[in-house]
């Protein structure tokens, strides 16, 4: 169980009609879901990832991590864990490799949807960006004007 995308890449969200964010991180990632996949597309993604996860006896978050690590130019992934129980689950990513057809299936699915333009940290730090509004920032007087 990883906290990828604020915890939204997990089995517990499958089949839900909506989400009530519990943290600022979830507010941020829910905005990204709304601006890209939409809730219905997000639910379809969870089904796709779950089907792949079952092939490897892994979790949705394990598959998502392996997918990100399979991308050109990606050397690592930061996976947050809230407590030590999650460490063992996250270690599962070292026990399997995604087949090329699985990577292709995820990539093909995601290409159907728009992607917010810009680097993630840039989106959070750009003054006036809706993604910045939920962040706790130490805003200087220069940035406020």
Buried (B, 14 or more C-beta within 10 A) or exposed (E): BBBBBBBBBBBEBEEEEEBEBEEEBBBBBBBBBEBBBEBEBBBBBBEBBBEBBEEBEBBBBBBBBBBBBBEEEEEEBEBEEEEEEBEEBBEBBEEBEBEEEBBEBBEEBBEEBEEBEEEEEEBBBEEEBEBBEBBEEEEEEEEEE
